[in-house]
Each structure stands twice: as C-alpha cells, then as structure tokens.
C-alpha cells in the first residue's frame, strides 16, 4: 500500500499579497494585481503591464535583505514563501530526521542583467556588422559578477531552502515551463509515497518581468496588449481575450506523510491523492489542438486517485487567457468529464493574479486547498462576453459557495507539458 501524503503548511508571495489569508481574501473579492510595469522601462514594449510583487522584501520573514543582494528574485520569493510554509506547518516543533526532509522546486531562472548584456553586445559588434565573440567574452569577464551569475540558475532556490532548514534529503528542481511547480509537488508526493522522505517542502518560484522575458513572450504574441485597461487585461475563457498577463512570485507547500502528521496533531489542509503528468510531443510552444496530452494527464490523475471525474467539486483551470489554451482546456475537460463537465465549476485565478509561469501551479493548488477549507471558490473576473465555443461554468466574476470535498488543479505548459493534481478533504 502506498503511503498517504497530506499538506500541513502553505506559504505565498504574490502580486495580491504575501500573507495567505490576505491573498485569499483578495481573490474571493475579485481584485486584480495587474498594473503598469515598474521593474524596468516598458514604454516601448507592445506589453506595458504585469502583475508584480510590490512593497515586499525578506525582512518580512526575519531575514536581512542586505544579505540577499545579488540573489535572484526567484530565490528571494522562494525563501519568503518557504519560511512561511514551514512556520505554518509546525514541523520544526517536533524532531525531524534531516535525511528524511527534502526539497523539490519548480523554479524558473533568475533575472538576467539586461544593461550588462547590452554593454557586452555593444563591445562585440564591429563596424561591418559582424560579431567579435572574443570581445564579447572579454567584456563579460570584466563586468559580470560570478556569484550573481551562479545565483540565476533555476536550482538555486532549492539549494538555499535546503541550507536554511537543514533539509538533507532529496533535493531537486524541474523547469517544465508553466507546469513546473505542480509537477514538483507531484514528484515530491511520489517521493514520500515511495518512502524516500517523510517531509518535502515543494512548490515553485519565478519572475519573468524583465526585458528578456517580456520581449520573448511578445515575439510569441502570447501576452495581452490591453495596456489601456491593465486590470481588465487577463480575461480567461472570455470572447475578447488577447493573451496572458505575466505575474511573479512563489507558492510553497509542506507535504508530510499522513501518519506522521496525524501523530503530531498537525493541521491538515488536504490529502494529495492523484497526480498525472504527460507531454503532448507536438510543438515547442503549442499544445495539441485536440488536447491529447491534457486528456492523458487528467486520466492518469484520476486513475492514481481512484475516483471518477463526477466526484470533483471544483477545478482550478490553467486558464491563461490565450485563445488556444482556453479552448483546448475546455475540450479536454469535456472529453474526460463527459456531461458532468457542465456541472462542475471551473475558474481561473490567473484573471486576478496573472501567470506566474513556473510558480503558477503551486500557488493555484494552494487556492484549491483554501477553497476546500472554506467551501467557497474564487471567480474568473473580466468575464463579460462569452465565447460561443466555450460553454462550461467558469464562475464568472463573483465567488461562489461550493462544498468542496474533491478538487482538481490543472497546469499546461509550453512544449506540451501537462500536469493535473487531485486533492481531497481529510
């Protein structure tokens, strides 16, 4: 029999707040964290808006921000959310075998220094239009800080979290685009099930609100350009959607073997019972138009959970606000749920908090657990004109009381990465 895994601690650093209850209250109220970009001058970019984490630093969790200068935002966000999650769990109030305590993150890369890169490019461009790579390297060696460069790596948040908590067990990071942090949670669940660990700190962290990130997504025509109305720009499943809005932040969860958590009298947010992950193997950026990867991940999660789709009370959709994603996700839900697809409420919290890329899945799983706790589900805001091709219940604009015993969270990423997670009330 596989071991049971429950969530005993949660922590958030998001554009809608950095305390769990504050974020939850804002989501239920339908508030938006989207505004004009302040991290850099975006005035000449097609997209000038994003959902930024504002007025926050690591002093919030008792760390000296000066000690973290040169560390990427991905690490800083992860440390903030991780410390909050561990404190919330109470695991440090009882003895922990450090070899049975691990970390698994779905972390994106840090923020590259755009000014230094452009300086290096200027140094290597010759008058005839060719590039002198020797000059490029020499300029980089002269101005780049080796520690800052190392700190941009996606594995650094998990390393710093392990060092901070003395977690000497499994340590890993995956970067499967927008599916990364939900996949990290799923893989961490399996580690506990297989008796490789008793406790895992799992989740995600990312920020792509920088010139490289915004320009890259603009070139892919994936971002909303509704700059005149920032807070109305993210509109999942709605007929006038024109792309997603970048967000940033971190969500971390403490996962614990059920008997251990019960023995110490831990508060339990829910049990993670079903995990499915697949790849469309279709295109680098597109998901398969028939939703074959998403359908397979959903079926895998239900098989793992041992329940039928009709038992799900709420779905937190990937719901990015792009035409293809919202259409394919709707197709996948209909294929797996059949007629029951029209009975289950499904909302996208990205309408309020933006798309946190690698950190999206873990934060959204936390919202699912809170919905289960409080029997209320957050809305999809900015839903004004229905898309005639999308006809499910997207919980438009207003939160709704729903008894949630079983929840489903979906995340589908670039490259056709698909992850679905099912949790139940304990």
C-alpha positions in Angstrom: 0.0 0.0 0.0 1.4 3.4 -1.0 1.8 5.9 1.8 -0.6 8.8 2.1 0.5 12.4 1.7 -1.1 15.5 3.2 -0.4 19.2 3.1 0.4 20.7 6.5 1.8 24.1 5.6 1.4 26.7 2.9 3.2 30.0 2.1 2.7 32.6 -0.6 4.5 35.6 -2.0 2.2 37.0 -4.8 1.0 40.2 -6.5 -2.1 40.1 -4.4 -0.3 39.9 -1.1 2.2 37.9 0.8 0.1 36.5 3.6 -2.1 33.6 2.8 -5.3 35.0 4.2 -4.8 38.4 2.5 -4.3 36.7 -0.9 -7.3 34.5 -0.4 -9.5 37.5 0.7 -8.4 39.5 -2.4 -9.1 36.5 -4.7 -12.6 36.0 -3.3 -13.2 39.7 -3.7 -12.2 39.6 -7.4 -9.3 42.0 -7.0 -6.6 42.3 -9.6 -2.9 42.6 -9.0 -2.2 43.8 -12.6 -0.8 47.2 -13.2 1.9 49.0 -15.3 5.4 47.5 -15.2 7.8 49.3 -12.8 10.7 46.8 -12.8 12.1 48.4 -16.0 11.1 51.0 -18.6 8.5 49.1 -20.7 7.2 52.2 -22.5 8.5 50.9 -25.9 7.3 47.4 -25.5 4.0 46.1 -27.0 3.0 45.0 -23.5 3.5 47.5 -20.7 1.6 45.7 -17.9 2.2 42.9 -15.5 1.3 41.6 -12.0 4.3 42.5 -9.8 5.1 41.7 -6.2 5.3 45.1 -4.6 6.4 46.6 -1.3 8.0 43.3 0.0 11.4 42.1 0.9 12.8 39.3 3.1 12.6 41.3 6.3 9.0 40.1 6.2 10.3 36.6 7.3 13.1 37.8 9.5 16.0 37.8 7.1 18.2 40.8 6.4 17.6 41.9 2.8 21.2 43.1 2.6 22.4 39.5 2.9 20.4 38.6 -0.2 21.6 41.3 -2.6 22.8 39.6 -5.7 20.4 36.6 -5.2 17.8 36.3 -7.9 14.2 37.3 -7.2 13.3 33.6 -7.7 15.4 32.7 -4.7 14.1 35.6 -2.6 10.5 34.8 -3.4 11.1 31.1 -2.6 12.7 31.9 0.7 9.8 34.1 1.7 7.1 31.5 0.8 9.2 28.6 2.1 9.7 30.1 5.5 6.0 31.0 5.8 5.0 27.4 4.8 7.3 25.8 7.3 6.2 28.1 10.1 2.6 27.4 9.2 3.2 23.6 9.3 4.7 23.5 12.8 7.1 20.7 11.7 10.0 22.4 13.5 8.2 22.0 16.8 8.9 18.2 16.7 12.2 16.3 16.0 13.0 15.9 12.3 15.5 13.5 10.7 17.2 15.8 8.3 17.8 12.9 5.9 14.1 12.3 5.7 13.3 16.0 4.9 13.7 17.1 1.2 13.0 20.0 -1.1 11.6 19.9 -4.6 11.0 23.1 -6.6 9.6 24.0 -9.9 11.8 27.1 -10.3 12.4 29.3 -13.2 15.7 31.1 -14.0 16.7 34.3 -12.2 16.6 37.8 -13.8 19.5 38.4 -16.2 21.1 41.9 -16.1 19.9 43.5 -19.3 22.2 46.5 -19.0 25.3 44.4 -18.7 24.2 42.2 -21.6 23.6 45.2 -23.9 27.1 46.6 -22.9 28.6 43.3 -23.9 26.8 43.3 -27.2 27.9 46.8 -27.9 31.5 45.8 -27.3 31.4 42.9 -29.7 29.6 44.5 -32.7 32.1 45.5 -35.4 31.6 48.4 -37.9 31.0 45.9 -40.7 28.1 44.3 -38.8 29.9 41.1 -37.8 30.3 39.9 -34.2 33.7 39.6 -32.4 33.0 36.8 -29.8 36.4 37.3 -28.2 35.4 40.9 -27.4 32.0 39.7 -26.1 33.6 37.2 -23.7 36.3 39.7 -22.5 33.6 42.3 -21.8 31.6 39.7 -19.8 34.6 38.6 -17.8 35.3 42.2 -16.9 31.8 43.3 -15.8 29.8 40.1 -14.7 29.7 39.1 -11.1 30.3 35.3 -10.9 28.2 34.9 -7.8 25.3 36.8 -9.4 25.6 34.7 -12.5 25.6 31.5 -10.4 22.5 32.7 -8.5 20.5 33.0 -11.7 20.4 29.2 -12.1 17.0 27.5 -11.6 18.3 25.1 -8.9 19.5 27.8 -6.5 16.2 28.3 -4.7 16.0 24.7 -3.7 19.6 24.8 -2.6 19.1 27.8 -0.4 15.9 26.4 1.1 17.7 23.2 2.0 20.6 25.0 3.6 18.2 27.3 5.6 16.2 24.4 7.0 18.9 21.7 7.2 17.0 19.5 4.8 19.5 16.8 3.8 17.1 14.5 2.0 16.1 14.5 -1.7 16.7 17.9 -3.4 15.6 18.6 -7.0 14.3 21.2 -9.3 12.3 20.8 -12.5 11.6 23.5 -15.1 8.8 22.3 -17.3 7.5 25.8 -18.2 4.1 26.6 -16.8 3.6 23.1 -15.4 6.8 23.1 -13.3 5.7 23.8 -9.8 2.7 21.5 -9.9 5.0 18.8 -11.3 7.4 19.5 -8.5 4.6 18.9 -6.0 3.6 15.7 -7.8 7.1 14.3 -7.8 7.6 15.2 -4.2 4.3 13.4 -3.3 5.7 10.3 -5.1 8.9 10.5 -3.1 7.0 10.3 0.2 4.8 7.6 -1.2 7.9 5.5 -2.1 9.3 6.1 1.5 12.2 8.2 0.2 11.2 11.0 2.6 8.8 11.8 5.3 8.6 15.6 4.7 9.0 17.5 1.5 9.0 21.3 1.0 7.7 21.6 -2.5 6.4 24.4 -4.8 7.6 27.0 -7.3 9.1 30.4 -7.8 9.7 32.6 -10.8 9.8 36.1 -12.3 10.0 36.9 -16.0 9.1 40.5 -15.6 12.3 41.8 -17.2 13.2 42.9 -20.7 14.2 39.4 -21.9 11.0 37.8 -20.5 8.6 40.4 -21.8 10.2 40.7 -25.3 10.3 36.9 -25.7 6.6 36.4 -24.9 5.8 39.5 -27.1 7.6 37.8 -30.0 5.4 34.8 -29.4 2.3 37.0 -29.4 1.4 35.3 -26.2 0.9 38.5 -24.0 -2.1 40.7 -23.7 -1.5 44.2 -25.2 -4.6 45.7 -23.4 -2.3 48.4 -21.9 -5.2 50.9 -21.5 -7.0 48.7 -19.0 -4.4 46.7 -17.0 -6.8 45.2 -14.5 -9.2 44.0 -17.3 -6.4 42.6 -19.5 -6.5 39.0 -18.2 -9.8 37.5 -19.2 -9.7 33.7 -19.4 -12.4 31.9 -21.4 -13.9 35.2 -22.5 -14.6 36.0 -26.1 -12.3 39.1 -26.2 -9.2 37.6 -24.6 -6.0 38.6 -26.3 -3.2 36.8 -24.3 -2.0 36.3 -20.8 -0.5 38.8 -18.3 2.8 38.0 -16.7 2.9 37.6 -12.9 5.6 36.7 -10.4 6.0 35.2 -7.0 6.2 31.9 -5.2 4.0 29.3 -3.6 5.4 26.6 -1.3 3.7 23.7 0.5 4.9 21.4 3.2 4.0 17.8 2.3 4.0 15.2 5.0 3.3 11.5 5.4 -0.2 11.2 6.8 0.5 9.1 9.9 3.4 11.3 10.9 1.2 14.4 10.6 -1.6 12.8 12.5 0.6 11.6 15.3 1.9 15.1 15.9 -1.6 16.7 15.7 -0.8 18.7 12.6 -3.4 21.0 10.9 -4.1 19.3 7.5 -5.3 21.3 4.5 -6.0 18.2 2.4 -4.6 15.0 1.1 -3.0 14.8 -2.4 -4.4 11.7 -4.0 -4.0 11.9 -7.7 -1.1 13.1 -10.0 -0.8 12.8 -13.7 1.9 14.2 -16.0 2.4 13.9 -19.8 3.9 15.6 -22.8 2.0 16.4 -26.0 5.2 15.9 -28.1 3.6 18.2 -30.6 5.4 21.6 -30.9 7.8 23.6 -28.9 5.3 26.3 -27.9 1.8 24.9 -28.8 -0.3 22.3 -27.0 -2.0 19.8 -29.3 -5.3 21.3 -30.6 -7.2 18.1 -29.6 -5.9 18.3 -26.1 -4.4 14.8 -26.2 -1.7 15.5 -23.6 -4.1 17.2 -21.2 -6.6 14.4 -21.6 -4.0 11.8 -20.8 -2.7 13.7 -17.8 -6.3 14.1 -16.4 -7.0 10.4 -16.9 -3.7 9.5 -15.3 -4.5 11.7 -12.3 -8.0 10.1 -11.9 -6.5 6.6 -12.2 -4.0 7.4 -9.5 -6.6 8.9 -7.2 -9.0 6.0 -7.7 -12.1 8.3 -8.2 -14.4 9.2 -11.0 -14.5 12.7 -12.6 -18.1 13.2 -11.4 -16.7 13.4 -7.8 -14.8 16.6 -8.5 -16.4 19.7 -6.9 -14.1 22.4 -8.3 -11.5 22.8 -11.0 -8.8 25.5 -10.8 -8.1 25.8 -14.5 -4.8 26.6 -16.2 -6.9 29.3 -17.9 -4.2 31.6 -19.3 -6.4 33.9 -21.4 -4.9 32.9 -24.7 -7.2 31.7 -27.4 -5.7 28.2 -27.9 -5.1 27.3 -24.2 -8.6 28.1 -23.0 -10.1 26.3 -26.0 -8.0 23.2 -25.6 -8.5 23.0 -21.8 -12.3 23.2 -22.3 -12.0 20.4 -24.9 -10.0 18.3 -22.5 -12.4 18.7 -19.6 -15.4 17.8 -21.8 -13.5 14.7 -23.1 -12.7 13.4 -19.6 -15.8 14.5 -17.7 -18.5 14.0 -20.4 -21.8 15.5 -19.4 -20.5 16.1 -15.9 -18.2 18.8 -17.4 -21.3 21.2 -17.4 -21.9 20.6 -13.7 -18.5 21.3 -12.1 -17.4 25.0 -11.5 -14.1 25.8 -13.1 -12.4 29.2 -12.6 -9.0 30.8 -13.5 -7.3 32.7 -10.7 -4.9 34.0 -13.4 -7.6 36.5 -14.2 -6.6 38.3 -11.0 -3.0 37.3 -10.2 -1.5 36.9 -13.7 0.5 34.0 -14.9 3.4 33.1 -12.5 4.9 30.8 -15.1 6.9 28.2 -13.2 5.3 29.2 -9.9 1.7 29.1 -11.3 0.8 25.5 -10.4 1.8 25.5 -6.7 0.1 28.8 -6.0 -3.1 27.6 -7.7 -3.0 24.3 -5.8 -2.9 26.4 -2.6 -6.0 28.3 -3.7 -7.7 24.9 -4.3 -6.9 23.8 -0.7 -8.3 27.0 0.7 -11.5 26.6 -1.4 -11.8 23.1 0.1 -11.2 24.5 3.6 -13.8 27.3 3.3 -16.3 25.8 0.8 -16.1 28.8 -1.5 -14.4 29.0 -4.9 -12.8 32.1 -6.4 -14.2 33.7 -9.6 -12.9 34.2 -13.1 -13.0 38.0 -13.3 -13.3 40.1 -16.5 -15.8 37.6 -17.9 -18.2 39.8 -19.9 -18.8 38.3 -23.3 -19.0 34.5 -23.5 -17.0 32.8 -26.2 -19.6 30.7 -28.2 -17.1 27.8 -28.4 -16.5 27.7 -24.6 -19.7 26.9 -22.7 -18.7 25.5 -19.3 -19.2 27.0 -15.9 -16.3 29.4 -15.5 -17.6 31.0 -12.2 -17.9 34.4 -13.9 -16.9 37.5 -11.8 -18.2 36.5 -8.4 -17.0 34.0 -5.9 -19.4 31.1 -5.2 -20.1 28.9 -2.2 -19.4 25.3 -3.2 -18.9 22.3 -0.9 -15.5 21.1 -1.9 -14.6 17.6 -0.9 -12.5 16.9 -4.1 -10.7 19.4 -6.1 -8.7 19.3 -9.4 -5.9 21.7 -10.4 -4.5 21.8 -14.0 -1.3 23.3 -15.5 -0.3 23.0 -19.1 3.0 24.5 -20.2 5.0 25.4 -23.3 6.4 22.4 -25.0 3.2 20.5 -24.3 3.9 19.8 -20.6 0.7 18.7 -18.8 0.1 18.2 -15.1 -3.1 17.5 -13.2 -3.4 17.1 -9.4 -6.4 15.9 -7.3 -6.8 16.6 -3.6 -9.5 15.6 -1.1 -10.6 16.9 2.2 -9.4 14.9 5.2 
